Amino acid sequence: MKCISVFTNDFALFSDIYPQIVNSPPADNEDVVVEGITVSGSGDVPASYIERMRTKPEVVVMKEKDRNIVILQHGNVFEICLPMEEPPAV
């Protein structure tokens, strides 16, 4: 899964900018600022990372079922985990 880190602990602000981030995610290792919040393309994470984070009591796990997006919130960061897009068939 592709991971995007959003550096804020303000859930209301995160909710406001979430659609913009998901519709136009930063590239891997790219930092952008959205409404004063740093958003970073953190690269790929394995499914085991998400499972490991689920077991930690300080981590809140949210899921957008329709698009299979997992959101992890811990400390001052939200991590948006997007499913990898399949390359088009040739």
Summary of the structure (lengths in Angstrom):
residues: 90
radius of gyration: 12.9
end to end distance: 22.7
largest distance: 44.6
contacts: 223
relative contact order: 0.28
helix: 27%
strand: 38%
